[in-house]
Amino acid sequence: MTVVLDTSALLAVATDSPLRDTVLAALDTDPVWATSAMALTEALPAIDRLSDEDDVRSDLEDAIRLVWDHLHIVPVDQRCLDRAAGLARSQPVRLSDAIQFAAAERFPGPVQFVTFDPTQITVALGLGFEVVSS
């Protein structure tokens, strides 16, 4: 099994919250951890919405980058973008979500898709992923 983190899960790992415990429990189930290359691009600006304090922002970024160093990163290459375009046309998802799903599909199943975005859950289940959420 592969554990794939979306951006919300990547952010949750860096925070002191029950969501962090959910992500860590999922990561404990398998040694293969992954995400889309886009997740870091989405997560870093999101840090600024979590705190106004520079020290807190810096600590959050450090925590995210520490986790990042242990993930298999799926590139947002043409293959990923083509699949994401197809998903965005056939599923009720934003393009950024479709890119996350296209990245997760690159791994052999079963895939645990960790997300705290309720709009992703139904689509992820429809794509055959086991969903981990709160």
Buried (B, 14 or more C-beta within 10 A) or exposed (E): BBBBBBBBBBBBBBBEEEBBEBBEEBBEEBEBBBBBBBBBEBBBEBBEEEBEEEEEBEBBBEBBEEBBEEBBBBEBEEEBBEBBBEBBEEBEBEEBBBBBBBBBBBBEEEBBBBBBBEEBBEBBEEBEBBBBBE
